[in-house]
Amino acid sequence: MNFRNVISILGVLMALNGVFMFLGIPFSMYYDESVNPLLISGSVSVILGVFLWQFFKLKTARQELSKKDGYLVVTFGWITMSLFGMLPFLISGSITTVTDAFFETISGFTTTGASILNDIEAMPKGLLFWRSLTQWIGGMGIIVLTVALVSIIGVGGMQLFVAEAPGISPDKLKPRIRDTAKRLWLIYLGLTLSETVFLMFGGMTFYDAINHSLTTMATGGFSTKNESMAHFESPYIQYVVIVFMFLAGVNFTLTYFGLKFKFKKVWENEEFKAYLSTIVLFTLLTTAGIAFFSEAPYEKAFRDAAFQVVSVITTTGFITADYTAWAHILTVLFFFFMFIGGSSGSTAGGVKIVRHVILFKNSFLEMKRLLHPTSIIPVRLNKKAITEKTTFNVLAFIMIYISIFVFGSIAVSLTGVDFVSTIGAVATSLGNIGPGFGSVGPLENFSHLPDLTKWILAGLMLLGRLELFTVLILFTPYFWKKV
Amino acid sequence: MNFRNVISILGVLMALNGVFMFLGIPFSMYYDESVNPLLISGSVSVILGVFLWQFFKLKTARQELSKKDGYLVVTFGWITMSLFGMLPFLISGSITTVTDAFFETISGFTTTGASILNDIEAMPKGLLFWRSLTQWIGGMGIIVLTVALVSIIGVGGMQLFVAEAPGISPDKLKPRIRDTAKRLWLIYLGLTLSETVFLMFGGMTFYDAINHSLTTMATGGFSTKNESMAHFESPYIQYVVIVFMFLAGVNFTLTYFGLKFKFKKVWENEEFKAYLSTIVLFTLLTTAGIAFFSEAPYEKAFRDAAFQVVSVITTTGFITADYTAWAHILTVLFFFFMFIGGSSGSTAGGVKIVRHVILFKNSFLEMKRLLHPTSIIPVRLNKKAITEKTTFNVLAFIMIYISIFVFGSIAVSLTGVDFVSTIGAVATSLGNIGPGFGSVGPLENFSHLPDLTKWILAGLMLLGRLELFTVLILFTPYFWKKV
């Protein structure tokens, strides 16, 4: 490991983060608010970041990141961004405790969207924009990570993503990193701006439109309104958000193919097919549930169902209706939806569809293996056999995910939170979704939780966002052993 | 597949089942009840069973069971036993519907212990004895299955059990089946009788003592009292039951070693160490919880904690206190305890400790594999590397277990049951435990559930008891394909 190199890169991230803070200043000025919080925080971040970058920069040219350095940069990158990203909230006094400010900020950078704000609309507009931007930066970070660091780190879901990318094998990836990252980043930016336009077309102000677009495409779910998307009653606006949440949960490489009219490639992708079918199936099921248990008109039932299903499965967390107030069966369904997650190579968090596909295929094949114990029966994805190593990694990922859910729930309930709120808060934090159940349900927020609980949930958000292994590996003896 | 052979063996099981029914008749006579229900049901079972056995018996001598025949015998064996085992309840009129009678009986044969009886003490004593006996037969069935059919079926947990057995490799097992099965059956019988003596020593009547011993050693949990074991307030009796529940959850081969004073073999067994540590740790944690949240004296807190922890982890399901009325944290803990299960090679159900041991080791090693992608890093159990095939099977088992929990919960909540009761009922049925949460909690029973729900839960009991694969494999195309 090369700590100088790691710190230097963290400095670069810190400085970039500071530059992003300045983007909120025009809004502060337009709405006649103090520019100080963002200006001071941004300046501190840029100055300290540049200093660290330069001071620790290695003299040797072209120093490459080792695998272990990569893990350190990713985990501490997200932590550093959150530590500096919370400064505007603290300096402005709009969030008064470090715990709350850190929770809100890491909930942003991890694209979770769980909030401790009791009155979002009372916040300065410039700060709310920064809050939305943390999610967008987090989403972009995941895309860059997926593309640029996959060859260094090579974690399960990302390996699979690479297998998807056109003609890119992990070996050949490095020379094309810049190209691929740029291409996907352009799609990300393009979709964000398109959504802004579509939302303004439906009557949203530019400010609300850009904020909601930033957090939609990041599958983040921070809103500028206390009632989340329920504030905007226009069916048009709600359908626009449904479509863009759906797009944000698609593998961005597939969106690229789609934009090049290579629909066959999109359609032949098994993860996409499973993603689409899951959403269609569960939307219909939920629509039927709402129509059966309430007197809502069919269009409203369908819209509410589609919105909440897409929102939870893509791990966005916007809300237009309280799914916990629906019938029992729907509550149970939505709890399990939290463990689905979007597509690999998207900004969505959670377990991710491709892992479920492999899981189900493997479970089914295990029965075949029992009947034919001497045959080697691999899982096939997109018509290619995937290695036992990858299948192993996927199963281990899901098992660790569930174990963390279990131990996280025990830890949270030890802080005095009730059963339903506990499992809701843990599932939603680990899956980077946002709203949970009970006292942290869609109509509530996380402010009333004890400080310790908030730190535990913040840790879970980070674990979930960075695909578990990236963080957990730092706690193993293997990582720190010198080779 | 050879259906004649399968039906013939089912006939033998049916006839044996009938003989067991006759064992309840002395109690009916002693307590001046009608002997008809047991006499008629037993006779029908024996006559029909002997007929099927003889009629379908193959003429060729020494016809061996194929693997596929084995799967069919096991699954349909349990179903046949339950279908005929419910006759006494229906004939006597003490259970009025087929749904309830089947639920109660399969809950017995699967050693689950969930009951639909609102007033257990009003039941005829002879029938209650038969009810306890169904659990004991089910427990014995699992032991015989573990030993005798492992070479035919070779399912995960059982493979591991065989690896444990002294000098028995699956290849060498067959000649020794009779010996091993007899030895373990003697331990099972011996422990049951010992417990009866110990319980009578504490003041229980012979009738109550034998009933509770039968259901303790089967890790079943049916009681002759409405309040389950809470009826017996004697600390001595409760401690006796704790000890025997613990023993029932130990691999019977290890108990055999223990009886031969080969304690080193017991102590070196990783599953036993994990089983013991889990129980000690969770008992202490629960004791602390009870002591902290209530004003119970320490001994009472410890006893209540130990009883409920051992009861749930061994999947017995006896109750001396309502764990769902304890603090939030304890409710959360007990929900997760339902997914632990006892040791392989015991009568306990659930996921089983050895699978958790492999799961945790594998999850930890996956991190090492990520850092050293070219090395082959196997999981080691009891100082021996286990094959990738076995690890794969264990991971697949756990994943399928969780998937069935999820889909089972969705199915049950579709029948209109509330969230907490749903996940409690499904977890407890699949894990063969007994009591759940909410409306099926320790102080409640399953009688109020809709019929459809009861059938779903009955199916889950069977799946859980037969280690999932044994039942699920019948639903795959691979099974029915001619080779």
Contacts between the chains, C-beta under 8 A, distances in Angstrom:
chain1	res1	chain2	res2	distance
A	67	B	371	7.0
A	68	B	371	7.5
A	153	B	370	7.8
A	154	B	370	7.0
A	154	B	373	6.8
A	155	B	370	6.9
A	328	B	413	5.2
A	328	B	416	6.8
A	328	B	417	6.7
A	328	B	418	4.9
A	328	B	419	5.7
A	328	B	422	7.1
A	329	B	410	7.3
A	329	B	413	4.3
A	329	B	414	5.1
A	329	B	416	7.6
A	331	B	413	7.8
A	331	B	419	5.1
A	332	B	409	5.6
A	332	B	410	6.1
A	332	B	413	4.0
A	332	B	419	5.5
A	332	B	422	5.9
A	332	B	423	7.5
A	333	B	410	6.3
A	333	B	413	7.7
A	335	B	419	7.5
A	336	B	406	5.3
A	336	B	409	7.3
A	336	B	410	6.9
A	339	B	406	7.9
A	359	B	399	5.6
A	359	B	403	7.8
A	360	B	403	7.7
A	362	B	392	8.0
A	362	B	396	6.1
A	362	B	399	7.8
A	363	B	396	5.4
A	363	B	399	5.8
A	363	B	400	4.9
A	363	B	403	6.9
A	364	B	476	6.9
A	366	B	392	7.2
A	366	B	393	6.4
A	366	B	396	4.0
A	366	B	400	7.6
A	366	B	469	7.3
A	367	B	469	6.3
A	367	B	472	6.2
A	367	B	473	4.7
A	367	B	476	4.7
A	367	B	478	6.2
A	367	B	479	7.5
A	368	B	476	6.9
A	368	B	478	4.5
A	369	B	389	7.6
A	369	B	392	7.9
A	369	B	393	7.7
A	370	B	153	7.9
A	370	B	154	7.0
A	370	B	155	6.9
A	370	B	393	7.9
A	370	B	469	6.0
A	370	B	473	6.4
A	371	B	67	7.0
A	371	B	68	7.5
A	371	B	473	7.0
A	371	B	478	5.3
A	371	B	479	6.7
A	372	B	478	7.8
A	373	B	154	6.9
A	373	B	389	7.9
A	388	B	388	6.7
A	388	B	392	7.7
A	389	B	369	7.6
A	389	B	373	7.8
A	391	B	392	7.8
A	392	B	362	8.0
A	392	B	366	7.2
A	392	B	369	7.8
A	392	B	388	7.7
A	392	B	391	7.8
A	392	B	392	7.4
A	392	B	395	7.7
A	393	B	366	6.4
A	393	B	369	7.7
A	393	B	370	7.8
A	395	B	392	7.7
A	395	B	395	4.2
A	395	B	396	7.4
A	395	B	399	6.4
A	396	B	362	6.1
A	396	B	363	5.4
A	396	B	366	4.0
A	396	B	395	7.4
A	398	B	399	6.5
A	399	B	359	5.6
A	399	B	362	7.8
A	399	B	363	5.8
A	399	B	395	6.5
A	399	B	398	6.5
A	399	B	399	7.4
A	400	B	363	4.9
A	400	B	366	7.7
A	402	B	402	6.6
A	403	B	359	7.9
A	403	B	360	7.7
A	403	B	363	6.9
A	406	B	336	5.3
A	406	B	339	8.0
A	409	B	332	5.6
A	409	B	336	7.3
A	410	B	329	7.3
A	410	B	332	6.2
A	410	B	333	6.4
A	410	B	336	6.9
A	413	B	328	5.2
A	413	B	329	4.3
A	413	B	331	7.8
A	413	B	332	4.0
A	413	B	333	7.7
A	414	B	329	5.2
A	416	B	328	6.8
A	416	B	329	7.7
A	417	B	328	6.7
A	418	B	328	4.9
A	419	B	328	5.7
A	419	B	331	5.1
A	419	B	332	5.6
A	419	B	335	7.5
A	419	B	420	7.3
A	420	B	419	7.3
A	420	B	420	7.3
A	422	B	328	7.1
A	422	B	332	5.9
A	423	B	332	7.5
A	469	B	366	7.3
A	469	B	367	6.4
A	469	B	370	6.0
A	472	B	367	6.3
A	473	B	367	4.7
A	473	B	370	6.4
A	473	B	371	7.0
A	476	B	364	7.0
A	476	B	367	4.7
A	476	B	368	7.0
A	478	B	367	6.2
A	478	B	368	4.5
A	478	B	371	5.3
A	478	B	372	7.8
A	479	B	367	7.6
A	479	B	371	6.7
